[in-house]
């Protein structure tokens, strides 16, 4: 487990990842500190195989808790970012990215 401090909207969050293999399925668990702003509605989680570009939202439903389990691992270097959405639908800028490198042997490296 590695901790990375991220400046996110107007507060500091700590984003960490834990990777594990369960029954041959690779997963990455993302968890970050709660946003304490009173108008927070939900979070969105994005993933890309290219740093800083082409992020794709991976949550189908709004993420209410400050955690997300990605069960569709891409076997390459993957970049994750998180945004916060307020009650008016305004979405924050991307957080700093967290980088995971995985291979076909289910080995993970967190940068």
C-alpha positions as a Markdown table, in Angstrom:
| # | Residue | x | y | z |
|---|---|---|---|---|
| 1 | Unk | 0.0 | 0.0 | 0.0 |
| 2 | Unk | 1.4 | 3.4 | -1.0 |
| 3 | Unk | 0.0 | 6.7 | 0.0 |
| 4 | Unk | 0.0 | 9.7 | -2.3 |
| 5 | Unk | -1.2 | 13.2 | -1.2 |
| 6 | Unk | -3.3 | 14.9 | -3.8 |
| 7 | Unk | -4.6 | 18.5 | -3.8 |
| 8 | Unk | -8.2 | 18.0 | -4.8 |
| 9 | Unk | -10.7 | 20.9 | -5.2 |
| 10 | Unk | -10.2 | 23.0 | -2.0 |
| 11 | Unk | -9.0 | 20.2 | 0.3 |
| 12 | Unk | -6.2 | 17.7 | 0.6 |
| 13 | Unk | -7.1 | 14.1 | 0.1 |
| 14 | Unk | -4.9 | 11.0 | 0.5 |
| 15 | Unk | -5.4 | 8.5 | -2.3 |
| 16 | Unk | -4.1 | 5.0 | -1.9 |
| 17 | Unk | -4.5 | 1.8 | -3.8 |
| 18 | Unk | -4.3 | -1.8 | -2.8 |
| 19 | Unk | -4.1 | -4.4 | -5.5 |
| 20 | Unk | -4.9 | -8.0 | -5.1 |
| 21 | Unk | -5.9 | -11.1 | -7.0 |
| 22 | Unk | -9.1 | -13.0 | -6.1 |
| 23 | Unk | -10.0 | -16.2 | -7.9 |
| 24 | Unk | -7.8 | -15.2 | -10.9 |
| 25 | Unk | -9.5 | -11.8 | -11.2 |
| 26 | Unk | -7.3 | -8.8 | -10.8 |
| 27 | Unk | -8.7 | -5.8 | -9.0 |
| 28 | Unk | -7.6 | -2.4 | -7.8 |
| 29 | Unk | -9.2 | -0.8 | -4.7 |
| 30 | Unk | -9.0 | 3.0 | -4.7 |
| 31 | Unk | -9.7 | 4.9 | -1.5 |
| 32 | Unk | -9.4 | 8.6 | -0.6 |
| 33 | Unk | -10.2 | 10.9 | 2.3 |
| 34 | Unk | -13.7 | 12.2 | 2.4 |
| 35 | Unk | -14.5 | 15.6 | 0.9 |
| 36 | Unk | -16.0 | 17.6 | 3.7 |
| 37 | Unk | -17.7 | 20.3 | 1.6 |
| 38 | Unk | -21.4 | 20.5 | 2.4 |
| 39 | Unk | -22.5 | 20.5 | -1.2 |
| 40 | Unk | -20.7 | 17.3 | -2.3 |
| 41 | Unk | -23.0 | 15.0 | -4.3 |
| 42 | Unk | -20.6 | 12.3 | -5.5 |
| 43 | Unk | -17.3 | 11.4 | -7.0 |
| 44 | Unk | -16.3 | 10.1 | -10.4 |
| 45 | Unk | -13.4 | 7.8 | -11.1 |
| 46 | Unk | -11.5 | 7.9 | -14.4 |
| 47 | Unk | -8.8 | 5.6 | -15.9 |
| 48 | Unk | -6.4 | 6.0 | -18.9 |
| 49 | Unk | -3.5 | 4.2 | -20.3 |
| 50 | Unk | -2.0 | 7.5 | -21.4 |
| 51 | Unk | -0.8 | 10.0 | -18.7 |
| 52 | Unk | -2.8 | 13.2 | -18.6 |
| 53 | Unk | -5.1 | 12.5 | -21.6 |
| 54 | Unk | -7.9 | 10.2 | -22.8 |
| 55 | Unk | -9.4 | 9.6 | -19.3 |
| 56 | Unk | -12.6 | 7.5 | -19.4 |
| 57 | Unk | -15.1 | 7.5 | -16.6 |
| 58 | Unk | -15.3 | 4.0 | -15.2 |
| 59 | Unk | -18.0 | 4.3 | -12.6 |
| 60 | Unk | -21.5 | 3.6 | -14.0 |
| 61 | Unk | -23.3 | 4.9 | -11.0 |
| 62 | Unk | -22.3 | 8.0 | -8.9 |
| 63 | Unk | -19.6 | 7.0 | -6.3 |
| 64 | Unk | -21.1 | 8.1 | -3.0 |
| 65 | Unk | -18.3 | 6.8 | -0.7 |
| 66 | Unk | -14.7 | 7.8 | -1.0 |
| 67 | Unk | -13.7 | 4.4 | -2.5 |
| 68 | Unk | -14.0 | 2.5 | -5.7 |
| 69 | Unk | -13.2 | -1.1 | -6.7 |
| 70 | Unk | -12.0 | -1.4 | -10.3 |
| 71 | Unk | -12.6 | -5.0 | -11.5 |
| 72 | Unk | -11.6 | -4.4 | -15.1 |
| 73 | Unk | -7.9 | -4.1 | -14.9 |
| 74 | Unk | -6.0 | -3.2 | -18.1 |
| 75 | Unk | -2.8 | -5.1 | -18.3 |
| 76 | Unk | -0.5 | -2.2 | -18.8 |
| 77 | Unk | 0.4 | 1.0 | -17.1 |
| 78 | Unk | -2.9 | 2.6 | -15.9 |
| 79 | Unk | -3.5 | 6.1 | -14.6 |
| 80 | Unk | -6.4 | 6.8 | -12.2 |
| 81 | Unk | -7.8 | 10.2 | -11.3 |
| 82 | Unk | -10.8 | 11.2 | -9.2 |
| 83 | Unk | -13.2 | 14.2 | -9.4 |
| 84 | Unk | -15.8 | 15.5 | -7.1 |
| 85 | Unk | -19.3 | 16.7 | -8.2 |
| 86 | Unk | -21.4 | 19.1 | -6.2 |
| 87 | Unk | -25.2 | 19.3 | -5.9 |
| 88 | Unk | -25.4 | 21.6 | -8.9 |
| 89 | Unk | -23.6 | 19.2 | -11.1 |
| 90 | Unk | -20.3 | 21.1 | -11.2 |
| 91 | Unk | -17.3 | 18.7 | -11.5 |
| 92 | Unk | -13.9 | 19.5 | -10.1 |
| 93 | Unk | -10.7 | 19.3 | -12.1 |
| 94 | Unk | -8.9 | 15.9 | -12.1 |
| 95 | Unk | -6.9 | 15.0 | -9.0 |
| 96 | Unk | -3.3 | 14.1 | -9.5 |
| 97 | Unk | -3.0 | 10.7 | -11.1 |
| 98 | Unk | -2.1 | 7.5 | -9.4 |
| 99 | Unk | -0.2 | 5.1 | -11.6 |
| 100 | Unk | -0.5 | 1.3 | -11.5 |
| 101 | Unk | 1.5 | -1.0 | -13.7 |
| 102 | Unk | 0.2 | -4.5 | -14.1 |
| 103 | Unk | 1.2 | -7.4 | -16.3 |
| 104 | Unk | -0.3 | -10.7 | -17.4 |
| 105 | Unk | 1.2 | -12.5 | -14.4 |
| 106 | Unk | -0.9 | -10.3 | -12.0 |
| 107 | Unk | 2.1 | -8.4 | -10.7 |
| 108 | Unk | 1.3 | -4.8 | -9.7 |
| 109 | Unk | 3.6 | -1.9 | -9.2 |
| 110 | Unk | 2.2 | 1.4 | -7.7 |
| 111 | Unk | 4.1 | 4.6 | -8.6 |
